[in-house]
Amino acid sequence: MTTVVMWSDELLAYDLGDHPLDPIRLELTIALARDLGILDRPGVSVVAPSPVDEELLLRVHDRSYVEAVKKAPEDPYFAGFGLNTPDNPVFPRMHEASALVTGASVAAAEAVWSGSARRAVNIAGGLHHAMRDRAAGFCVYNDPAVAIQRLLELGATRVAYVDIDVHHGDGVQEIFWDEPRVLTISLHETPLALFPGTGFHHETGGPGAPGRAVNVALPPGTDDAGWLRAFHAVVPSVLRAFRPELLVTQCGADTYVIDPLADLRLTVDGQRAAHLALRDLAEELCGGRWLAVGGGGYALVEAVPRTWTHLLATVTGDPIDPSTPIPQSWQDFARSRLASARRGLLRGGPGVPTRMTDGSSAEYRPWQPGAGDAVDRAIAATRAAVFPYFGLDPHDPRD
């Protein structure tokens, strides 16, 4: 098996300043993966990205918006297009940094589609809230959408996108709302409680693509067992019915139990179990062709480096045993980086972790029809909304 890992330190330039989306989370992830030997595995190629081709970018984003992204850093009073807001502050060379992140996801997609790699990952990507004509939710350019658009242009006819970020993958859904070749699936905290306020179960696709949008809106407080029950009650059945040629996954780590921006209760172990399930579905349905990108995640030392190191291990070969100790070298590096960081977002957490586990079994009970709890009701609502489009019985747990 060959795997492409898109990385260079230049990706750290996507830096919104004194902001939750701190690039230190990427720096710590790559350092942990290196210390555990993951990037040195046989068949793994670490590839430095190039900026996305602008003509491809313009097939997803409006030209007026791209021009605004280029010009906004030159004007401290710039307003419009969702820029220069608390969520999306303007920063130097914003277009160049955003184009590089997008180029990394596109190159990863091309590698998998061409067969030069079976799997590819870009942890700097996953900026799924950006819309055609505006920035949103910390996202300037929508790199997953641009990568999917490139796959369509290369000849793909069935691309499945699965988003496990705590926030709804609204930008990708909107961009491909009426595109029957793309299936978008998002599991997220209910829009009644969390940004961006979309992703209800009844959002099922446009008139040209009925059933191509699938949304599982989970109640606040959902833990490993509930989240995994919801995933396995919806995602495998829909993917098997759709028969994707390639799987694209957005693997945000902000479902974590102490993430400061949301209220789900997953552990690193539950997130690792999700990655394994996605890997198995890619193997079963797509001949192993899998593109994984990052996403949200704001427990910058407690969760993101461990979760995405588990992701990198799963994408590149054998998963890491959860009981694996974290090397002292990484613990020392993390403490030194936190001591010198200009932001105080990490105060109040348990600090630098020492093992690759939180001690959760990541076990769950399979979904069964009936009243159940709030998670079961969310599952039932999604199945009732979308399963008939695929010829599946929403009430039969075997479907």
N, C-alpha and C positions, 0 to 999 in steps of 0.2 A: 504494500500500500504506500502511496505517495501523498504527502500533505504539504500544502503551501501555507505558511504563516506569514501574513503581511505585517512587516514591522520595520520601522526605523525611528530613531529618536525625533525626527522631524514631525512625526505625528503628535508629539506633545505640544506643538504650536497651536493646536485648537484649544485655546486657553481663554476662557471668558472672564478671567480676573478673580476678584474676591467673590466666588460663586460656588454653588454646590458641585457643579460638574468640573471637578478639579483633576487635571491630568496626572496628578500624583498617583491616582488609582491605576492608571496604565503603567506608569513607571514601576510601581510596586508589584504589579502582576507579572510583568516581563522578568523582573528580578527574581521573583519566586519560581517562575517556570524554569529559568536558567539554573538556579541553585538546585532544583530537583532533577535536572538533566533532561527535561522534556524537549527542549529545543535542539538537543543533540541526538535525538533518536534517529535510527536509520530511516531514510525515506523522507525526512522532514527538511524542507527548504525554507529558510527565512529570507523573504524577498522584500526589498525596499520598494515602496510604491512610487508612482509618478502621478501628477495631477490628472484628473479626468479630462478627456477630450471635451472641449466646450460645446461642440455640436451635439454630443450625446447629452450633456448636461441640459441643453436647451430643448431636448425632446421630453424632458420632465418638468423643468422649471421655466417660467416665463422670462423672456429676454429682459423686460423692464426690471424684474426682480434681481436677476443676476447682475445687471448694471448697477442697481442700488447697493448690492453687497460689495461691489468693487469700490464704489464712491463713498459709502458711509463712513469709513475710518478717517476720511479727509475732512469731515465736517462734524465738530463736536455737538452741533445742534440738530443733526439729522433726525428726521422722524418719518415714519411710514414703513410699510412692508413688514411690520412686526419687529423691526430693529430698533436698537437704542432703548430697550425696555429692561426692567429688572430681570426678566427671564432670558432675554437675548441682548445683552449689552454688546456694543460695537467694540472690536479689539483690532490691533494692528495686523495688517495682512490677513484679514478675515476671509476674503475670497480664496487666497492661496492656500490657507490652512484647511478650509472646508473642501476645496477641490482636491487636496491631497487625500483626505479621509475618504472622499467619494471615489477617487481613483483607486485606492486600495481595495475597496469592495468590488469595483468593476473588474480589476485584474484578478481577484480571487474567483469571481464568477466565470471569467473567461478560462481560467486554468481548469476549473472543474468541467465546464461544458466541452472544452477541447479534448479532455482526456489526459492532459499532461499531469493532472492531479485528480485523485478520487475525492479528496476533501480539501477545504480551504477555510481559513478563519481570519477575520479582521476584528480584533477586540476594540479597536478605536472607532469602529463603525456602529451602526444601529441607531442613527439619528432619525428616528421614525416619525417625529411630529412635524417636520418641515413640510409645508404645502407648496403647491405649484408657484404661488405668488407671494409667499410670506414665510418668515421665520416663526417658529413656535416651539415652546417647551425645550429650550436650550439647543435647538436644532436649526442649522442654517440651510444646508442642502440635505436632501433625503437620500442618503447613500444606498439604503436597501432598494428603494424604488428605482434609482438609476441603474443599479446592478441588474434588477429584474428586467427593466426595459432593454438592457443590453442582451440579456438571454433571449428575449423575444425576437430581437433583431437577428440573432445568430441562428434562429430557427426553432427555438423551444415552443411547444404548443400547450404544455401543461406545467406550470411552475406553481409550487405550493409554498406559501410563506406562513410560518408559524411564529407568533410573537408571544414570548413568555415574560416580558417586562411587566411591572406592576401597573403601568399606565397603558391605556388603549393605544394600539398602533394605528392612530387615526390618519396620519399622513399617507401611509402606504395604502390603507383601505380606500381613502378618497381618490387617490391617483388611479387606482385600478378598479374603481367602483363598478364600471360598466365594461370590464375587460374579461371575457369568458375564459381566456387562457391562463388567468391568474386566480388562484384561490388564496384568500387571506383568512387566517385564523388567529384570533387574539384572546388570550386568557389574561384577565386584569381585574384590579379592584373595581367595584361598581362605580359607574360614572355619577351616581348619586352622592358619592363621598369624595371623589378624587378627580383631578385634572385628567383629561381634557373635557370631561362631561359628555363624552360619546362612547359608543361601544355597547349599546343595549342589545339584548338578544334579538330584537326585531329588526336590526340593521342587517339585511341579508343580501345586499347587492342590488345593482341597478337593473333597469328593464332589459338590458342586453346581456346581463350576467346574473340571473336569479340564482340565489344559493351560493354565490361565490364569495360572500362575506360571512364569516362565522364568528360570533362573539360570545364568550363565556364571562359574564360579569359576576365576580365573586364578592361575598360580603366581607366587610372589615373583620380582621381577626382570623381569617382562614389560615390554617396551619398546613404542615406537610401532608398529613393524611387527607385533609379535605381538598387541597390543591391537586394532589396526585389522583384522587378519585375523580375529580372533574376532568382532568386531562385525559385519563384513560377512558372516560365515559363518552368523550366527544371526538378527540383528535384522531385516534387510529381509524375509527369507522369512516369518518369523512375523507381522510387521506386515502384509504383503500378504495373508496368509491370514486374518487377523483383520478387516481392513478398518475401521480406526478412523475415527470421525468427527472426532476431535480428538486431537492428540498433546500429552502432558504430559511434560516431561523434567526430571529432576533432574541438574544439571550441576556436581557437586562437582569441585573442582580439586585434590583431594588424591591423585590418581594421579601427581602431579609427581615428578620424579626425586629431588629433595632434600626432599620433604615429610617432616617429622620423625615423623609418626605412622603411616607405612605403608611399603611396600616394592615399589611398582611403579615403572616407570622412564620414564614418558611425559615428553615435552617440551611446551612451550607450543604448538609446531607440531602435535604429535599431538593435543592437546586441541582446537585450532582445527579440525583435520580432522574430528574427531568432531562438532563443532557443525555443520559444513557438511553432513555426512552426515545429521544429524537434520533440518536444514532441507530438504534434498532429499526426504526421506521424507515430511515434512509437506506439501510441495508436491504430491508424487505421489499421496498417499493421502487427504489431509484437506482438499484445497482450500486449503492453506497455513495452516490453523488450528493454531497452535502456542503453547503456554504453556511458558515456560522458567523454572525457579527455580534458585537457587544450591545451596548444600550445604556440604560440607567444603572444607578447603583451609587449610593451616597454614604454608606458605612465604609469609608474609604480605605480603612486598614483592616477592620474586623471581618468584612465580608468579601468585597470585590476581588482582592488578590487571590484569596483561596478559591472562590467560586469560579473565576475565570481561569485559574490554573487547573482546576478540575476539568473545565471545558477544553482547554488546550490539550490536556492529557487524553481526554476522550476522543477528540478529533484526530490526534496524531497516533493513536494506538491504544495501548492498555490503559484503563482508568487507574487513578491513584487509589490505593487502599486508604479509606478514610482515617485509619489510625496512624497514618504516617506522621512522624514528628516534623515540624517545620525547622529547617536548618537554622542553627544559631546565627550564621552569617546573614540570613535574611532578617531575622529578628533585630539584629544590631543595625542593619541598614534601615529598616523601617523606623526604628527609634530615632536614628540620626536625621532621617528625612522629616519626621514629624517635628523634631526639635527646631529644625531650620525653616519649616513651612511658614508662609506668611498668613495662613488662615487658621482659625480655631474651630473648624467644623467637627473635629474629632473628640472634643471634650465631652465627657460624660459616658463614653462607651467603655467596654471592658479592657480596651487597650490592645496591645500587640498579641495576636494569638500564637499558640505554641504547637498546635496540632491541626491537621487538615480536616477535622471533624468538629461538630458541635454535640456529638453523642446521640443524635437522633437515629432511630431505626429506619426512617423514611418508609414505613409500612402504611398501607391503606386498605380499606375494605372496598370491594367493587361496588359500583352503583347498582341500585335496584329501584324499580319504579315504586312510587308510594309517597307519602307525605314527607318523611325524613326531616332533615334540618334545612337551614337556609342554603347551604351548599347544594344539597340534593334538589332543592327547588330551582336554583339557578341552572343546574344541569338539565332538569326537565324542561325548563323554558327554552334553552338553546336547542335541545334535541327536537322539541315540538316545532320550533321555528325553521330549522334547516334540514332535518333528516328527510322529510318528504321530497325535497328537491333531488336527493340522491337515491330515491327508491328504498330508503331505510325506514324501519319501523321505530318511531321515537319511544315506544313503550316496551320494546323487546330488548333486554340487556345484552342479548347475543349480537345485536346490530351496533 
